[in-house]
Amino acid sequence: MKKWSFLVVLFSMILVLAACGSKEESKEEPAEAKTAAAEKLTIDHKYGEVEIDKNPEKVVVFDFGILDTLDELGVEVTGVPQTAVPAYLEKYADEKYTNVGSLKEPDFEAIHAMQPDVIFITTRQAELYEQFAEIAPTVYVELDYTKYMESFEKNMNLVGEIFDKKAEVASAVEEIKASVDELNKKASALDSKGLIVLANEGKVSAYGPSSRFGVIHDVFGFGAADEKIEVSTHGQSITFEYIMETNPDVLFVIDRNSAVGGEAGAEKVIENELVKKTTAFKEDKIIYLDPDAWYLSGGGLQSVKLMAEEIEASI
């Protein structure tokens, strides 16, 4: 009988301890929930507000500037548009990465199948934002060409916050800003005026200050041969007579056809009899810029550095 009473007491104690343990676990749950909540980020951008997980694992990137930044920071991505990958990012054309279409024509079926944690898009995909957002949290990033470096730094800080790379981003941005400041001093001291043109299958358009490629004037410090060029996404359509009459000391050329996978033919188009009359041609100052960095990407840790180095090499 005593043995039976002892067993009853022992069993009761086990039940009490189990109940206490359960209560302790329930007390801990809110703390765990708080930790999970702390790992969420709310991001405001042009198309609204989006909540994403910090350090997302499945990352789809449609902006090559963001891609070269993630590459520089050692952050793995899952999907990229592989139709026209910049040469300096050619490793992302490998089958190791999911091909999510092209910059202008995303493969939404492939993206949906990936179930990504976050998608980065930019101006080229802006009109498709809602379709991206239906699949996964979508972050829209863009460069404000009128405030290039401020915009660039803002985007880089965003990447640093999302992927826990704040210190690395801060160090890289400060290094770039220092080199850009030095470039600006050198370029500003020159008595030279530059003209930026985009060559595309025989047609030519010009870009001036505050434009898509205006960073050459606004940030890098190169004087403009024409301060009144129309600011638009596709530049101001010009003739070769215009180039001759403007007579730039330096002519910066971006070959769009080469950038999108066509044959490089800007030199044949640009160096005609009219352009040969300019100071730029006579002084061997027609500079063919890397279309990958300038046309396809830009605004990333690697591309901004490459762009500044090209302009410095032209001085």
N, C-alpha and C positions, 0 to 999 in steps of 0.2 A: 504493500500500500504506500509506504514511504517512497519507494522507488518510483511508483506511478506519479506521486505528487511532485517529485523532483523533476520528472520529465515534463510535466505540465508547466512548471515554473520556467524551465529552460526554454521551452517552445515559445512561451509568452515573451521572454526576453529577446529572442531572435526576431519575433514580429515587431517589437518596439524598435529595435536597432534598424531593421529594414525600413520601417516607416520614417525614422529620423534621417536615414541615408537618402530616402526619396525626397524628403523636405529640403535637405541640403542641396540636392541636385536641382530641385525646382528653384531654389534661391539663386543658384549659379546661372541659370538660363538667361535671365535678363542681362547679366554681364556679358555673356557670350553674344547675345543679340546686339548689345551696344558695340562690341568689337566688330561684328559683321557690318553694322551700320557705318562704322568709322571707315570701312574699306570702300565705301561708295563715294563717288564724286558727282556733283551736279555741275554741268557745264552750260553756260549761256553762249549762244552764237546767233548768227544772222537769222536762222530759220527756227529759232525757239530754244527750248531748254531740254537737255537730255541727261539722264542719269546712267552712269557706267560704273563698272567695277574697277577699282584701282588695280594696276598691273594685269590688265586683260591678257588672256592667253591666246585666243584665236583672233588675230588681227588682220583685217583686210585694208589695204592702202591704195587709194586712187590718186594720191598726190605724191609725185616723185620727190618733191622737196621734203616732205615728211618722211618718205621712205629712206632718203639718204641720211636723214637725221637719226632715224631708228637704227640704221646700219652703223652709223658712227658711234652710237651709244651701246651697240651690242644687243639690241632688242630684237628678238625673233619675230618675224611676221609669217602669216599663213598663206595669204592670197594677194596677188598683184596682177594688174593688167599687163599681159606679156606681148601685146601687139607691137609696141615701140618702146622697149626698155632702153634707157640711156646707157651708153657704152660703159660708163664708169660704175654702173649698177648691173652689169651683165649677168652676175651670178643669180639674179632673181628671175632670169629667163629659164632657169633649170626646172625640170619636172618635179623637183622637190617641193616647189611652191605651186599652189593651185592657180591656174590661169582663170582670171575673173573677167576676161573679155578685153575691150579696148578702153581708152580714156573717154571716148564719146559713146560707145555702145557696150555697156556692162553686160556680163552674162549673169542675169539675176537667178537663173536656175542653179548655176554652179555656186553662187554666193549663198543661196538659201540652203543648199545641201551641206555647206560647211558649218552652218549654225555659228557664225562668228560672234565674239563678245563685243567687238566694236568695229565700225567702218569709218575710215577717214576719206572724205571727199573734198573737192575744191571747186573752183568756178566752172570748170569744164563739165562737171556732173550736177551742178546746182539745180537745174530744172527737174532732175530726177530724184531730188531729196526724199520726197514722200515714199517713193518705191524702196529706197534704201532703208528708210526708217521703219517700214513695215517688217523688214527682215531682222534688223538688229539696231542697237543704239548707234546713231550716226552723228559724227562730229564734222561740222563744216569749218574748214580753215581757208583763209584767203589772205593775200597780201594787199595792203593799202599802198599803192604806188606813190601816193603823195606823202606818205610817212613810212617809207620803206623799212628803215632800221627799227623803228618802234614796233611796227607790225611784225617784222621778222622776230624780234626779241619776245614779243607777246606769244607768238606761236611756239617758239622754242620752250618758253617757260611752261606752257600748257602741256607739251610733251613730257617735260621734266616732272611735272606734277602727276600726270597719269601713270608714268612708269617708274616712279620713285628714283628719278635721275636728276634731281634739282641741282646738286653740287656739280655734277659733270656738265650739265647744260650751262650753268653760270660760268664755269671756267672756260668752256669752248666759246661762248658768246663774247666774253671779255677779250679773249685772244683775237677773235675776228674783228671786233670793234677797234682794237688797238691797231691792227694792220690796215683797216679801212681809214682810220685817222691819218696814218702815215701816207697812205696813197692819196688822200684828199689834199694834203699839204703839197705833195709833189705835183699833182695834176693842176691844182689851183695856181701854182707858181708858173705854169707854162703859158706862153703867149700863143696857145693853139686852140682852135675851135673844131669840135667834132660833130659829125652827122651820123646818126644811126639809121640803117635801112634793113628791111627784111625782104629778102629775095624769094619769090615763090613762083616757079614755073614761068619765068619771063617777065613777071610783074614785080614792081617794087613799091614798097610803102615806107614812109619815114616816121620816126618816133623821136619826140623831143622831151624836154623836162616834164616831170609828173606823169609820164606815160609808162607803159608796160616795161620798157627797157630804159626808162629815164634815170634809173639808179646811176648810170654812167655820169650824168650831169649832176643830179641832186645829191648823191652820196659820195661818189668817187671823186667828184670835183672837176670833171672835164668841162670846159666851156662849150656852149652850144652854138653851132654855126647858124642856126635859125631858132630863135626863142619862141616863135609863133606857130609852131607845128600843131595841127589839130590833135587833141588828145582823144583817142578812141582805141578800142580793143584791137582792131585790125590796122591801126596806124592811118596816116594820111597818104592816100594814093598820090604818087608823084611820077614825073617823067625824068628821063636822063638829062634833058635840058635843064631841069630844076637843079639836079646835082651839079651840073657844070656851072650854072649861074650862082649857086650857093657857095661853091668852091671851098669845101671844107679842108682844113689842114690834115685832118684824120677822118677816114671813112670807116666806120664800124659796120660790118656786114654779117647778118645772120641768115643762114641757108635753111629755110623751112623745109624744103623738099628733102634735104638730107636728113633732117630731124625725124621726119615721119616715115623713113624707110625708102625714099626714092633715091635717084642718082644725084650726087653732088654736082650742081651745075651753076652755082652762083658766080663763080669766077668768069665763066664765059659770058654770062649775061651782064655782069657789072663792068668788066674792063673793056668797054667799047670805045669808039673814037671820041665820043663826047666826054666820058668820064676820064679819059686819058689826058684831058686838058686841065684837070684839077690839080691843085697843089698836093693833095693826098696821093694821087698816082705818081706824080713827078718825084715826090719825096719818099716813095715806097712806104706810104702810110695807109694802105688799104688793109685793114685788119679783119680777117675772117674769124669770127668768134665761134666757140664750141657750141653748136646748136643744141646739144644734149643738155648742157647746163643752163643755157639762156632761154631756149624755147620750150623744152620738155619739162624741166624741173624749176630750179631757182627757189630761193627762200628757205633752203635747208642748210644745215651745218657744213655739208661738203660743197654744195653748189655755190653758196655765197662766197666761200673761200676761193673756189675755182674761178669765179667771175672776177673777183678782185685781183687775183693773180694775173689773169689775162690782160686786164686793163693796165696793170703796173708794167707788164712786159712790153706793152705798146709804147710806153713813154721813153 
